[in-house]
Amino acid sequence: MRRDDEVATLRMPPHSIEAESSVLGSMLLDYEAINRVPGLTADEFYRPEHKLIFTAIRQLASAGQPCDVVTVFDHLADKA
């Protein structure tokens, strides 16, 4: 592996844990917040647990179910 390739694999992508938490919190508090970021995908989250929570919110919203803390928790618990 070339030195440049090695360095590139070590670089951490830019991320903000606080911003990720804020986006997820907004979605959990306000169902309409989900529709305000239609192009957002799980791959845009850095933390794996944020990806899981986001995916659960999207799945519940697609099924027309509520996306509050309790339903998302139950949804994730059922998948574990």
All heavy atoms as a GROMACS GRO file, in nm:
protein
  625
    1MET      N    1   0.084  -0.117   0.000
    1MET     CA    2   0.000   0.000   0.000
    1MET      C    3   0.090   0.124   0.000
    1MET      O    4   0.185   0.132   0.076
    1MET     CB    5  -0.090  -0.002   0.125
    1MET     CG    6  -0.190   0.107   0.127
    1MET     SD    7  -0.296   0.110   0.276
    1MET     CE    8  -0.409  -0.022   0.242
    2ARG      N    9   0.054   0.219  -0.082
    2ARG     CA   10   0.131   0.345  -0.087
    2ARG      C   11   0.108   0.425   0.040
    2ARG      O   12   0.006   0.415   0.106
    2ARG     CB   13   0.085   0.428  -0.206
    2ARG     CG   14   0.132   0.371  -0.338
    2ARG     CD   15   0.100   0.461  -0.455
    2ARG     NE   16   0.079   0.600  -0.420
    2ARG     CZ   17  -0.012   0.678  -0.474
    2ARG    NH1   18  -0.094   0.631  -0.566
    2ARG    NH2   19  -0.025   0.804  -0.439
    3ARG      N   20   0.203   0.507   0.073
    3ARG     CA   21   0.197   0.589   0.194
    3ARG      C   22   0.073   0.679   0.193
    3ARG      O   23   0.004   0.692   0.294
    3ARG     CB   24   0.323   0.675   0.204
    3ARG     CG   25   0.321   0.773   0.317
    3ARG     CD   26   0.401   0.720   0.432
    3ARG     NE   27   0.411   0.823   0.535
    3ARG     CZ   28   0.360   0.809   0.655
    3ARG    NH1   29   0.299   0.699   0.688
    3ARG    NH2   30   0.373   0.905   0.743
    4ASP      N   31   0.040   0.740   0.078
    4ASP     CA   32  -0.078   0.826   0.068
    4ASP      C   33  -0.205   0.748   0.099
    4ASP      O   34  -0.297   0.799   0.162
    4ASP     CB   35  -0.089   0.888  -0.071
    4ASP     CG   36   0.020   0.990  -0.098
    4ASP    OD1   37   0.082   1.038  -0.001
    4ASP    OD2   38   0.044   1.020  -0.216
    5ASP      N   39  -0.212   0.625   0.052
    5ASP     CA   40  -0.329   0.541   0.077
    5ASP      C   41  -0.340   0.508   0.226
    5ASP      O   42  -0.450   0.503   0.281
    5ASP     CB   43  -0.322   0.412  -0.004
    5ASP     CG   44  -0.333   0.437  -0.153
    5ASP    OD1   45  -0.392   0.540  -0.191
    5ASP    OD2   46  -0.283   0.354  -0.231
    6GLU      N   47  -0.227   0.485   0.289
    6GLU     CA   48  -0.227   0.455   0.432
    6GLU      C   49  -0.278   0.574   0.513
    6GLU      O   50  -0.358   0.558   0.604
    6GLU     CB   51  -0.087   0.416   0.479
    6GLU     CG   52  -0.040   0.282   0.428
    6GLU     CD   53   0.105   0.253   0.467
    6GLU    OE1   54   0.162   0.329   0.547
    6GLU    OE2   55   0.159   0.154   0.417
    7VAL      N   56  -0.232   0.691   0.478
    7VAL     CA   57  -0.275   0.811   0.548
    7VAL      C   58  -0.425   0.834   0.526
    7VAL      O   59  -0.498   0.868   0.619
    7VAL     CB   60  -0.193   0.934   0.503
    7VAL    CG1   61  -0.251   1.063   0.558
    7VAL    CG2   62  -0.047   0.918   0.544
    8ALA      N   63  -0.471   0.815   0.406
    8ALA     CA   64  -0.613   0.835   0.375
    8ALA      C   65  -0.702   0.742   0.456
    8ALA      O   66  -0.810   0.780   0.499
    8ALA     CB   67  -0.638   0.815   0.226
    9THR      N   68  -0.657   0.619   0.480
    9THR     CA   69  -0.739   0.526   0.557
    9THR      C   70  -0.742   0.562   0.705
    9THR      O   71  -0.834   0.523   0.776
    9THR     CB   72  -0.689   0.381   0.542
    9THR    OG1   73  -0.555   0.372   0.589
    9THR    CG2   74  -0.699   0.334   0.398
   10LEU      N   75  -0.643   0.636   0.753
   10LEU     CA   76  -0.639   0.676   0.893
   10LEU      C   77  -0.716   0.804   0.921
   10LEU      O   78  -0.748   0.833   1.036
   10LEU     CB   79  -0.493   0.695   0.938
   10LEU     CG   80  -0.407   0.570   0.937
   10LEU    CD1   81  -0.263   0.608   0.971
   10LEU    CD2   82  -0.459   0.468   1.036
   11ARG      N   83  -0.743   0.881   0.820
   11ARG     CA   84  -0.814   1.008   0.840
   11ARG      C   85  -0.957   0.982   0.886
   11ARG      O   86  -1.027   0.896   0.834
   11ARG     CB   87  -0.818   1.088   0.711
   11ARG     CG   88  -0.686   1.147   0.678
   11ARG     CD   89  -0.700   1.246   0.564
   11ARG     NE   90  -0.567   1.288   0.526
   11ARG     CZ   91  -0.531   1.318   0.404
   11ARG    NH1   92  -0.618   1.311   0.306
   11ARG    NH2   93  -0.409   1.356   0.379
   12MET      N   94  -0.997   1.059   0.984
   12MET     CA   95  -1.133   1.050   1.034
   12MET      C   96  -1.220   1.146   0.954
   12MET      O   97  -1.183   1.263   0.936
   12MET     CB   98  -1.136   1.087   1.182
   12MET     CG   99  -1.271   1.068   1.245
   12MET     SD  100  -1.268   1.106   1.422
   12MET     CE  101  -1.159   0.979   1.483
   13PRO      N  102  -1.334   1.100   0.903
   13PRO     CA  103  -1.420   1.191   0.827
   13PRO      C  104  -1.474   1.300   0.919
   13PRO      O  105  -1.489   1.279   1.039
   13PRO     CB  106  -1.532   1.101   0.778
   13PRO     CG  107  -1.532   0.985   0.869
   13PRO     CD  108  -1.392   0.968   0.919
   14PRO      N  109  -1.501   1.417   0.863
   14PRO     CA  110  -1.557   1.523   0.947
   14PRO      C  111  -1.692   1.479   1.002
   14PRO      O  112  -1.773   1.418   0.931
   14PRO     CB  113  -1.571   1.641   0.851
   14PRO     CG  114  -1.556   1.586   0.716
   14PRO     CD  115  -1.489   1.454   0.725
   15HIS      N  116  -1.713   1.505   1.129
   15HIS     CA  117  -1.840   1.469   1.190
   15HIS      C  118  -1.862   1.553   1.314
   15HIS      O  119  -1.769   1.613   1.368
   15HIS     CB  120  -1.844   1.321   1.226
   15HIS     CG  121  -1.747   1.282   1.332
   15HIS    ND1  122  -1.613   1.265   1.307
   15HIS    CD2  123  -1.763   1.261   1.464
   15HIS    CE1  124  -1.552   1.232   1.419
   15HIS    NE2  125  -1.640   1.230   1.517
   16SER      N  126  -1.984   1.558   1.358
   16SER     CA  127  -2.021   1.628   1.480
   16SER      C  128  -2.124   1.542   1.552
   16SER      O  129  -2.238   1.530   1.507
   16SER     CB  130  -2.079   1.766   1.449
   16SER     OG  131  -2.136   1.821   1.566
   17ILE      N  132  -2.080   1.482   1.660
   17ILE     CA  133  -2.170   1.396   1.738
   17ILE      C  134  -2.290   1.477   1.787
   17ILE      O  135  -2.403   1.429   1.789
   17ILE     CB  136  -2.094   1.332   1.856
   17ILE    CG1  137  -1.974   1.249   1.805
   17ILE    CG2  138  -2.187   1.248   1.942
   17ILE    CD1  139  -2.007   1.142   1.704
   18GLU      N  140  -2.264   1.602   1.827
   18GLU     CA  141  -2.371   1.688   1.876
   18GLU      C  142  -2.474   1.717   1.766
   18GLU      O  143  -2.595   1.716   1.792
   18GLU     CB  144  -2.315   1.820   1.930
   18GLU     CG  145  -2.228   1.805   2.053
   18GLU     CD  146  -2.084   1.762   2.022
   18GLU    OE1  147  -2.043   1.761   1.903
   18GLU    OE2  148  -2.014   1.727   2.117
   19ALA      N  149  -2.428   1.740   1.645
   19ALA     CA  150  -2.520   1.766   1.534
   19ALA      C  151  -2.602   1.642   1.503
   19ALA      O  152  -2.722   1.650   1.479
   19ALA     CB  153  -2.442   1.812   1.411
   20GLU      N  154  -2.536   1.526   1.504
   20GLU     CA  155  -2.609   1.400   1.479
   20GLU      C  156  -2.717   1.380   1.586
   20GLU      O  157  -2.831   1.346   1.554
   20GLU     CB  158  -2.513   1.281   1.480
   20GLU     CG  159  -2.421   1.277   1.362
   20GLU     CD  160  -2.333   1.153   1.359
   20GLU    OE1  161  -2.357   1.059   1.438
   20GLU    OE2  162  -2.240   1.150   1.277
   21SER      N  163  -2.680   1.402   1.711
   21SER     CA  164  -2.777   1.386   1.821
   21SER      C  165  -2.893   1.484   1.806
   21SER      O  166  -3.008   1.448   1.833
   21SER     CB  167  -2.707   1.408   1.955
   21SER     OG  168  -2.609   1.311   1.976
   22SER      N  169  -2.862   1.605   1.765
   22SER     CA  170  -2.967   1.706   1.747
   22SER      C  171  -3.065   1.668   1.637
   22SER      O  172  -3.186   1.684   1.652
   22SER     CB  173  -2.905   1.842   1.716
   22SER     OG  174  -2.831   1.888   1.825
   23VAL      N  175  -3.012   1.617   1.527
   23VAL     CA  176  -3.098   1.575   1.416
   23VAL      C  177  -3.190   1.461   1.462
   23VAL      O  178  -3.311   1.465   1.440
   23VAL     CB  179  -3.015   1.532   1.293
   23VAL    CG1  180  -3.100   1.461   1.190
   23VAL    CG2  181  -2.946   1.652   1.232
   24LEU      N  182  -3.133   1.362   1.527
   24LEU     CA  183  -3.214   1.249   1.573
   24LEU      C  184  -3.314   1.293   1.679
   24LEU      O  185  -3.430   1.251   1.676
   24LEU     CB  186  -3.123   1.138   1.628
   24LEU     CG  187  -3.034   1.072   1.524
   24LEU    CD1  188  -2.934   0.978   1.592
   24LEU    CD2  189  -3.115   0.998   1.420
   25GLY      N  190  -3.271   1.378   1.770
   25GLY     CA  191  -3.362   1.429   1.873
   25GLY      C  192  -3.478   1.505   1.812
   25GLY      O  193  -3.593   1.490   1.854
   26SER      N  194  -3.450   1.586   1.710
   26SER     CA  195  -3.556   1.660   1.642
   26SER      C  196  -3.656   1.565   1.578
   26SER      O  197  -3.777   1.587   1.584
   26SER     CB  198  -3.497   1.751   1.535
   26SER     OG  199  -3.415   1.848   1.593
   27MET      N  200  -3.605   1.460   1.517
   27MET     CA  201  -3.694   1.362   1.453
   27MET      C  202  -3.779   1.289   1.555
   27MET      O  203  -3.894   1.255   1.527
   27MET     CB  204  -3.612   1.263   1.372
   27MET     CG  205  -3.549   1.322   1.250
   27MET     SD  206  -3.454   1.196   1.162
   27MET     CE  207  -3.434   1.277   1.006
   28LEU      N  208  -3.724   1.264   1.673
   28LEU     CA  209  -3.799   1.194   1.777
   28LEU      C  210  -3.904   1.284   1.842
   28LEU      O  211  -4.007   1.235   1.888
   28LEU     CB  212  -3.704   1.139   1.884
   28LEU     CG  213  -3.612   1.026   1.838
   28LEU    CD1  214  -3.506   0.999   1.944
   28LEU    CD2  215  -3.690   0.900   1.807
   29LEU      N  216  -3.878   1.413   1.844
   29LEU     CA  217  -3.971   1.507   1.908
   29LEU      C  218  -4.078   1.560   1.813
   29LEU      O  219  -4.188   1.592   1.856
   29LEU     CB  220  -3.894   1.625   1.966
   29LEU     CG  221  -3.806   1.593   2.087
   29LEU    CD1  222  -3.722   1.714   2.125
   29LEU    CD2  223  -3.892   1.548   2.204
   30ASP      N  224  -4.044   1.570   1.685
   30ASP     CA  225  -4.135   1.631   1.588
   30ASP      C  226  -4.140   1.545   1.463
   30ASP      O  227  -4.044   1.541   1.386
   30ASP     CB  228  -4.087   1.772   1.555
   30ASP     CG  229  -4.174   1.843   1.452
   30ASP    OD1  230  -4.282   1.792   1.417
   30ASP    OD2  231  -4.132   1.951   1.407
   31TYR      N  232  -4.252   1.478   1.443
   31TYR     CA  233  -4.267   1.387   1.329
   31TYR      C  234  -4.240   1.458   1.197
   31TYR      O  235  -4.185   1.398   1.104
   31TYR     CB  236  -4.407   1.326   1.330
   31TYR     CG  237  -4.429   1.219   1.228
   31TYR    CD1  238  -4.387   1.089   1.253
   31TYR    CD2  239  -4.491   1.246   1.107
   31TYR    CE1  240  -4.405   0.989   1.159
   31TYR    CE2  241  -4.510   1.147   1.012
   31TYR     CZ  242  -4.467   1.019   1.039
   31TYR     OH  243  -4.485   0.920   0.946
   32GLU      N  244  -4.276   1.585   1.186
   32GLU     CA  245  -4.256   1.660   1.062
   32GLU      C  246  -4.109   1.685   1.031
   32GLU      O  247  -4.072   1.711   0.917
   32GLU     CB  248  -4.332   1.792   1.066
   32GLU     CG  249  -4.482   1.775   1.059
   32GLU     CD  250  -4.526   1.701   0.933
   32GLU    OE1  251  -4.478   1.734   0.823
   32GLU    OE2  252  -4.611   1.612   0.944
   33ALA      N  253  -4.022   1.677   1.132
   33ALA     CA  254  -3.879   1.698   1.110
   33ALA      C  255  -3.823   1.594   1.014
   33ALA      O  256  -3.728   1.621   0.941
   33ALA     CB  257  -3.804   1.694   1.243
   34ILE      N  258  -3.882   1.477   1.012
   34ILE     CA  259  -3.836   1.370   0.922
   34ILE      C  260  -3.849   1.415   0.777
   34ILE      O  261  -3.762   1.388   0.694
   34ILE     CB  262  -3.917   1.241   0.946
   34ILE    CG1  263  -3.893   1.191   1.088
   34ILE    CG2  264  -3.885   1.134   0.844
   34ILE    CD1  265  -3.994   1.089   1.136
   35ASN      N  266  -3.956   1.486   0.746
   35ASN     CA  267  -3.981   1.531   0.609
   35ASN      C  268  -3.896   1.650   0.569
   35ASN      O  269  -3.887   1.684   0.452
   35ASN     CB  270  -4.129   1.566   0.593
   35ASN     CG  271  -4.216   1.445   0.615
   35ASN    OD1  272  -4.180   1.333   0.581
   35ASN    ND2  273  -4.331   1.466   0.678
   36ARG      N  274  -3.832   1.714   0.665
   36ARG     CA  275  -3.750   1.832   0.634
   36ARG      C  276  -3.611   1.795   0.583
   36ARG      O  277  -3.537   1.881   0.535
   36ARG     CB  278  -3.738   1.920   0.757
   36ARG     CG  279  -3.869   1.984   0.794
   36ARG     CD  280  -3.853   2.087   0.905
   36ARG     NE  281  -3.985   2.130   0.947
   36ARG     CZ  282  -4.038   2.104   1.065
   36ARG    NH1  283  -3.970   2.038   1.155
   36ARG    NH2  284  -4.159   2.146   1.095
   37VAL      N  285  -3.574   1.669   0.596
   37VAL     CA  286  -3.444   1.622   0.547
   37VAL      C  287  -3.463   1.495   0.464
   37VAL      O  288  -3.411   1.389   0.496
   37VAL     CB  289  -3.345   1.598   0.664
   37VAL    CG1  290  -3.294   1.727   0.719
   37VAL    CG2  291  -3.408   1.514   0.772
   38PRO      N  292  -3.536   1.506   0.352
   38PRO     CA  293  -3.569   1.386   0.275
   38PRO      C  294  -3.449   1.314   0.215
   38PRO      O  295  -3.453   1.194   0.194
   38PRO     CB  296  -3.663   1.437   0.167
   38PRO     CG  297  -3.628   1.582   0.153
   38PRO     CD  298  -3.586   1.627   0.290
   39GLY      N  299  -3.341   1.384   0.188
   39GLY     CA  300  -3.225   1.322   0.125
   39GLY      C  301  -3.125   1.264   0.223
   39GLY      O  302  -3.026   1.204   0.183
   40LEU      N  303  -3.150   1.280   0.352
   40LEU     CA  304  -3.058   1.231   0.453
   40LEU      C  305  -3.060   1.079   0.457
   40LEU      O  306  -3.167   1.017   0.452
   40LEU     CB  307  -3.097   1.288   0.590
   40LEU     CG  308  -3.002   1.263   0.706
   40LEU    CD1  309  -2.867   1.329   0.681
   40LEU    CD2  310  -3.064   1.316   0.835
   41THR      N  311  -2.942   1.019   0.464
   41THR     CA  312  -2.932   0.873   0.470
   41THR      C  313  -2.854   0.831   0.593
   41THR      O  314  -2.780   0.911   0.653
   41THR     CB  315  -2.861   0.816   0.345
   41THR    OG1  316  -2.723   0.858   0.348
   41THR    CG2  317  -2.927   0.860   0.217
   42ALA      N  318  -2.865   0.706   0.629
   42ALA     CA  319  -2.794   0.652   0.745
   42ALA      C  320  -2.642   0.662   0.726
   42ALA      O  321  -2.569   0.677   0.824
   42ALA     CB  322  -2.835   0.508   0.770
   43ASP      N  323  -2.596   0.654   0.604
   43ASP     CA  324  -2.453   0.660   0.578
   43ASP      C  325  -2.391   0.795   0.614
   43ASP      O  326  -2.269   0.807   0.625
   43ASP     CB  327  -2.423   0.630   0.431
   43ASP     CG  328  -2.452   0.485   0.396
   43ASP    OD1  329  -2.444   0.400   0.486
   43ASP    OD2  330  -2.483   0.458   0.279
   44GLU      N  331  -2.473   0.896   0.631
   44GLU     CA  332  -2.422   1.028   0.665
   44GLU      C  333  -2.396   1.045   0.814
   44GLU      O  334  -2.345   1.148   0.857
   44GLU     CB  335  -2.516   1.135   0.612
   44GLU     CG  336  -2.521   1.131   0.459
   44GLU     CD  337  -2.618   1.229   0.402
   44GLU    OE1  338  -2.595   1.350   0.418
   44GLU    OE2  339  -2.717   1.185   0.342
   45PHE      N  340  -2.433   0.944   0.893
   45PHE     CA  341  -2.406   0.948   1.036
   45PHE      C  342  -2.274   0.876   1.063
   45PHE      O  343  -2.245   0.774   1.003
   45PHE     CB  344  -2.519   0.880   1.114
   45PHE     CG  345  -2.646   0.960   1.115
   45PHE    CD1  346  -2.740   0.944   1.016
   45PHE    CD2  347  -2.669   1.052   1.215
   45PHE    CE1  348  -2.857   1.018   1.015
   45PHE    CE2  349  -2.786   1.128   1.216
   45PHE     CZ  350  -2.880   1.110   1.116
   46TYR      N  351  -2.196   0.932   1.154
   46TYR     CA  352  -2.065   0.874   1.187
   46TYR      C  353  -2.078   0.758   1.286
   46TYR      O  354  -2.020   0.653   1.266
   46TYR     CB  355  -1.975   0.983   1.244
   46TYR     CG  356  -1.840   0.933   1.286
   46TYR    CD1  357  -1.743   0.902   1.191
   46TYR    CD2  358  -1.810   0.913   1.420
   46TYR    CE1  359  -1.620   0.853   1.228
   46TYR    CE2  360  -1.686   0.865   1.458
   46TYR     CZ  361  -1.592   0.834   1.363
   46TYR     OH  362  -1.470   0.785   1.400
   47ARG      N  363  -2.155   0.779   1.391
   47ARG     CA  364  -2.165   0.677   1.495
   47ARG      C  365  -2.260   0.565   1.452
   47ARG      O  366  -2.371   0.591   1.405
   47ARG     CB  367  -2.213   0.739   1.625
   47ARG     CG  368  -2.111   0.842   1.676
   47ARG     CD  369  -2.140   0.885   1.812
   47ARG     NE  370  -2.119   0.773   1.904
   47ARG     CZ  371  -2.122   0.788   2.035
   47ARG    NH1  372  -2.144   0.906   2.088
   47ARG    NH2  373  -2.105   0.684   2.113
   48PRO      N  374  -2.219   0.440   1.470
   48PRO     CA  375  -2.303   0.327   1.429
   48PRO      C  376  -2.440   0.328   1.498
   48PRO      O  377  -2.541   0.296   1.435
   48PRO     CB  378  -2.223   0.204   1.470
   48PRO     CG  379  -2.081   0.252   1.481
   48PRO     CD  380  -2.088   0.396   1.519
   49GLU      N  381  -2.445   0.365   1.625
   49GLU     CA  382  -2.574   0.367   1.695
   49GLU      C  383  -2.665   0.475   1.639
   49GLU      O  384  -2.788   0.457   1.636
   49GLU     CB  385  -2.557   0.382   1.847
   49GLU     CG  386  -2.478   0.502   1.890
   49GLU     CD  387  -2.328   0.478   1.904
   49GLU    OE1  388  -2.271   0.390   1.839
   49GLU    OE2  389  -2.267   0.553   1.982
   50HIS      N  390  -2.610   0.584   1.589
   50HIS     CA  391  -2.692   0.687   1.527
   50HIS      C  392  -2.749   0.635   1.394
   50HIS      O  393  -2.863   0.666   1.359
   50HIS     CB  394  -2.611   0.814   1.504
   50HIS     CG  395  -2.582   0.888   1.631
   50HIS    ND1  396  -2.498   0.997   1.634
   50HIS    CD2  397  -2.623   0.869   1.759
   50HIS    CE1  398  -2.490   1.043   1.758
   50HIS    NE2  399  -2.565   0.965   1.836
   51LYS      N  400  -2.668   0.559   1.322
   51LYS     CA  401  -2.718   0.498   1.198
   51LYS      C  402  -2.836   0.405   1.228
   51LYS      O  403  -2.936   0.406   1.154
   51LYS     CB  404  -2.606   0.418   1.130
   51LYS     CG  405  -2.496   0.505   1.074
   51LYS     CD  406  -2.389   0.422   1.009
   51LYS     CE  407  -2.276   0.512   0.961
   51LYS     NZ  408  -2.188   0.450   0.867
   52LEU      N  409  -2.825   0.326   1.335
   52LEU     CA  410  -2.934   0.235   1.372
   52LEU      C  411  -3.061   0.311   1.409
   52LEU      O  412  -3.170   0.274   1.366
   52LEU     CB  413  -2.892   0.147   1.489
   52LEU     CG  414  -2.791   0.038   1.460
   52LEU    CD1  415  -2.747  -0.029   1.590
   52LEU    CD2  416  -2.850  -0.065   1.366
   53ILE      N  417  -3.045   0.415   1.489
   53ILE     CA  418  -3.161   0.493   1.530
   53ILE      C  419  -3.226   0.561   1.410
   53ILE      O  420  -3.348   0.557   1.394
   53ILE     CB  421  -3.121   0.598   1.637
   53ILE    CG1  422  -3.077   0.526   1.766
   53ILE    CG2  423  -3.235   0.696   1.664
   53ILE    CD1  424  -3.007   0.616   1.865
   54PHE      N  425  -3.145   0.620   1.324
   54PHE     CA  426  -3.199   0.685   1.204
   54PHE      C  427  -3.274   0.585   1.116
   54PHE      O  428  -3.383   0.613   1.068
   54PHE     CB  429  -3.087   0.752   1.125
   54PHE     CG  430  -3.136   0.815   0.998
   54PHE    CD1  431  -3.197   0.939   1.001
   54PHE    CD2  432  -3.122   0.750   0.876
   54PHE    CE1  433  -3.244   0.997   0.884
   54PHE    CE2  434  -3.168   0.807   0.761
   54PHE     CZ  435  -3.229   0.931   0.764
   55THR      N  436  -3.215   0.468   1.096
   55THR     CA  437  -3.279   0.365   1.014
   55THR      C  438  -3.412   0.323   1.075
   55THR      O  439  -3.512   0.307   1.004
   55THR     CB  440  -3.186   0.244   0.997
   55THR    OG1  441  -3.066   0.289   0.933
   55THR    CG2  442  -3.250   0.135   0.913
   56ALA      N  443  -3.416   0.308   1.207
   56ALA     CA  444  -3.541   0.271   1.274
   56ALA      C  445  -3.646   0.380   1.255
   56ALA      O  446  -3.763   0.349   1.227
   56ALA     CB  447  -3.515   0.247   1.423
   57ILE      N  448  -3.607   0.505   1.268
   57ILE     CA  449  -3.701   0.615   1.249
   57ILE      C  450  -3.756   0.613   1.107
   57ILE      O  451  -3.877   0.625   1.086
   57ILE     CB  452  -3.633   0.751   1.279
   57ILE    CG1  453  -3.604   0.762   1.429
   57ILE    CG2  454  -3.719   0.868   1.232
   57ILE    CD1  455  -3.515   0.880   1.466
   58ARG      N  456  -3.670   0.596   1.009
   58ARG     CA  457  -3.714   0.591   0.868
   58ARG      C  458  -3.810   0.473   0.844
   58ARG      O  459  -3.910   0.487   0.775
   58ARG     CB  460  -3.595   0.581   0.773
   58ARG     CG  461  -3.523   0.708   0.751
   58ARG     CD  462  -3.606   0.797   0.661
   58ARG     NE  463  -3.527   0.914   0.626
   58ARG     CZ  464  -3.579   1.030   0.598
   58ARG    NH1  465  -3.708   1.046   0.597
   58ARG    NH2  466  -3.503   1.132   0.567
   59GLN      N  467  -3.777   0.358   0.900
   59GLN     CA  468  -3.863   0.241   0.881
   59GLN      C  469  -4.000   0.262   0.943
   59GLN      O  470  -4.102   0.230   0.881
   59GLN     CB  471  -3.796   0.117   0.941
   59GLN     CG  472  -3.677   0.069   0.862
   59GLN     CD  473  -3.599  -0.041   0.932
   59GLN    OE1  474  -3.617  -0.068   1.051
   59GLN    NE2  475  -3.509  -0.105   0.859
   60LEU      N  476  -4.003   0.317   1.063
   60LEU     CA  477  -4.132   0.344   1.128
   60LEU      C  478  -4.212   0.448   1.051
   60LEU      O  479  -4.332   0.432   1.031
   60LEU     CB  480  -4.109   0.389   1.272
   60LEU     CG  481  -4.060   0.280   1.368
   60LEU    CD1  482  -4.011   0.342   1.498
   60LEU    CD2  483  -4.170   0.178   1.395
   61ALA      N  484  -4.145   0.554   1.008
   61ALA     CA  485  -4.214   0.660   0.933
   61ALA      C  486  -4.270   0.605   0.801
   61ALA      O  487  -4.383   0.638   0.763
   61ALA     CB  488  -4.120   0.776   0.907
   62SER      N  489  -4.194   0.520   0.735
   62SER     CA  490  -4.240   0.461   0.609
   62SER      C  491  -4.363   0.373   0.629
   62SER      O  492  -4.446   0.361   0.540
   62SER     CB  493  -4.129   0.378   0.545
   62SER     OG  494  -4.023   0.461   0.505
   63ALA      N  495  -4.372   0.314   0.747
   63ALA     CA  496  -4.486   0.228   0.780
   63ALA      C  497  -4.603   0.308   0.838
   63ALA      O  498  -4.706   0.251   0.874
   63ALA     CB  499  -4.444   0.120   0.878
   64GLY      N  500  -4.586   0.441   0.847
   64GLY     CA  501  -4.692   0.526   0.900
   64GLY      C  502  -4.708   0.517   1.050
   64GLY      O  503  -4.811   0.553   1.104
   65GLN      N  504  -4.606   0.470   1.118
   65GLN     CA  505  -4.612   0.456   1.263
   65GLN      C  506  -4.546   0.576   1.330
   65GLN      O  507  -4.464   0.644   1.269
   65GLN     CB  508  -4.542   0.327   1.306
   65GLN     CG  509  -4.610   0.203   1.253
   65GLN     CD  510  -4.536   0.077   1.296
   65GLN    OE1  511  -4.437   0.081   1.366
   65GLN    NE2  512  -4.587  -0.036   1.251
   66PRO      N  513  -4.579   0.600   1.456
   66PRO     CA  514  -4.514   0.710   1.528
   66PRO      C  515  -4.365   0.684   1.545
   66PRO      O  516  -4.321   0.569   1.546
   66PRO     CB  517  -4.585   0.713   1.664
   66PRO     CG  518  -4.662   0.589   1.674
   66PRO     CD  519  -4.676   0.530   1.537
   67CYS      N  520  -4.289   0.790   1.557
   67CYS     CA  521  -4.143   0.780   1.569
   67CYS      C  522  -4.094   0.847   1.695
   67CYS      O  523  -4.000   0.926   1.693
   67CYS     CB  524  -4.076   0.843   1.448
   67CYS     SG  525  -4.123   0.769   1.293
   68ASP      N  526  -4.159   0.819   1.807
   68ASP     CA  527  -4.114   0.877   1.933
   68ASP      C  528  -4.014   0.784   1.999
   68ASP      O  529  -3.984   0.676   1.949
   68ASP     CB  530  -4.234   0.905   2.025
   68ASP     CG  531  -4.316   0.780   2.049
   68ASP    OD1  532  -4.260   0.679   2.100
   68ASP    OD2  533  -4.437   0.781   2.018
   69VAL      N  534  -3.961   0.828   2.111
   69VAL     CA  535  -3.856   0.752   2.180
   69VAL      C  536  -3.901   0.611   2.214
   69VAL      O  537  -3.826   0.514   2.194
   69VAL     CB  538  -3.811   0.826   2.308
   69VAL    CG1  539  -3.714   0.743   2.389
   69VAL    CG2  540  -3.749   0.960   2.274
   70VAL      N  541  -4.024   0.596   2.260
   70VAL     CA  542  -4.074   0.464   2.302
   70VAL      C  543  -4.088   0.370   2.183
   70VAL      O  544  -4.042   0.255   2.188
   70VAL     CB  545  -4.208   0.478   2.377
   70VAL    CG1  546  -4.267   0.342   2.409
   70VAL    CG2  547  -4.188   0.558   2.505
   71THR      N  548  -4.148   0.416   2.074
   71THR     CA  549  -4.168   0.327   1.960
   71THR      C  550  -4.035   0.292   1.891
   71THR      O  551  -4.017   0.180   1.846
   71THR     CB  552  -4.266   0.386   1.856
   71THR    OG1  553  -4.220   0.514   1.816
   71THR    CG2  554  -4.406   0.396   1.912
   72VAL      N  555  -3.944   0.387   1.886
   72VAL     CA  556  -3.812   0.359   1.827
   72VAL      C  557  -3.737   0.259   1.914
   72VAL      O  558  -3.678   0.163   1.864
   72VAL     CB  559  -3.731   0.488   1.805
   72VAL    CG1  560  -3.588   0.457   1.765
   72VAL    CG2  561  -3.797   0.574   1.699
   73PHE      N  562  -3.743   0.278   2.046
   73PHE     CA  563  -3.678   0.183   2.138
   73PHE      C  564  -3.737   0.043   2.119
   73PHE      O  565  -3.663  -0.055   2.109
   73PHE     CB  566  -3.694   0.229   2.282
   73PHE     CG  567  -3.636   0.133   2.381
   73PHE    CD1  568  -3.501   0.137   2.411
   73PHE    CD2  569  -3.715   0.038   2.444
   73PHE    CE1  570  -3.446   0.047   2.502
   73PHE    CE2  571  -3.662  -0.052   2.534
   73PHE     CZ  572  -3.527  -0.047   2.563
   74ASP      N  573  -3.868   0.033   2.117
   74ASP     CA  574  -3.934  -0.098   2.099
   74ASP      C  575  -3.897  -0.160   1.966
   74ASP      O  576  -3.872  -0.281   1.957
   74ASP     CB  577  -4.086  -0.085   2.109
   74ASP     CG  578  -4.133  -0.056   2.251
   74ASP    OD1  579  -4.054  -0.078   2.346
   74ASP    OD2  580  -4.248  -0.012   2.267
   75HIS      N  581  -3.893  -0.079   1.862
   75HIS     CA  582  -3.857  -0.128   1.729
   75HIS      C  583  -3.715  -0.186   1.729
   75HIS      O  584  -3.691  -0.294   1.675
   75HIS     CB  585  -3.867  -0.014   1.628
   75HIS     CG  586  -3.834  -0.051   1.487
   75HIS    ND1  587  -3.922  -0.119   1.406
   75HIS    CD2  588  -3.723  -0.030   1.413
   75HIS    CE1  589  -3.866  -0.138   1.288
   75HIS    NE2  590  -3.744  -0.086   1.290
   76LEU      N  591  -3.622  -0.114   1.791
   76LEU     CA  592  -3.484  -0.161   1.799
   76LEU      C  593  -3.472  -0.285   1.887
   76LEU      O  594  -3.395  -0.377   1.856
   76LEU     CB  595  -3.392  -0.049   1.848
   76LEU     CG  596  -3.372   0.066   1.752
   76LEU    CD1  597  -3.301   0.181   1.819
   76LEU    CD2  598  -3.297   0.020   1.628
   77ALA      N  599  -3.547  -0.290   1.995
   77ALA     CA  600  -3.544  -0.404   2.085
   77ALA      C  601  -3.597  -0.529   2.016
   77ALA      O  602  -3.545  -0.640   2.038
   77ALA     CB  603  -3.625  -0.376   2.213
   78ASP      N  604  -3.699  -0.513   1.933
   78ASP     CA  605  -3.753  -0.627   1.858
   78ASP      C  606  -3.654  -0.683   1.758
   78ASP      O  607  -3.655  -0.802   1.728
   78ASP     CB  608  -3.881  -0.586   1.784
   78ASP     CG  609  -3.999  -0.565   1.878
   78ASP    OD1  610  -3.991  -0.609   1.995
   78ASP    OD2  611  -4.097  -0.501   1.835
   79LYS      N  612  -3.567  -0.598   1.706
   79LYS     CA  613  -3.468  -0.642   1.607
   79LYS      C  614  -3.345  -0.704   1.671
   79LYS      O  615  -3.266  -0.769   1.602
   79LYS     CB  616  -3.426  -0.525   1.520
   79LYS     CG  617  -3.541  -0.475   1.434
   79LYS     CD  618  -3.488  -0.408   1.312
   79LYS     CE  619  -3.603  -0.370   1.223
   79LYS     NZ  620  -3.611  -0.450   1.106
   80ALA      N  621  -3.326  -0.684   1.801
   80ALA     CA  622  -3.206  -0.736   1.870
   80ALA      C  623  -3.219  -0.883   1.899
   80ALA      O  624  -3.312  -0.947   1.900
   80ALA     CB  625  -3.183  -0.658   1.998
   0.00000   0.00000   0.00000
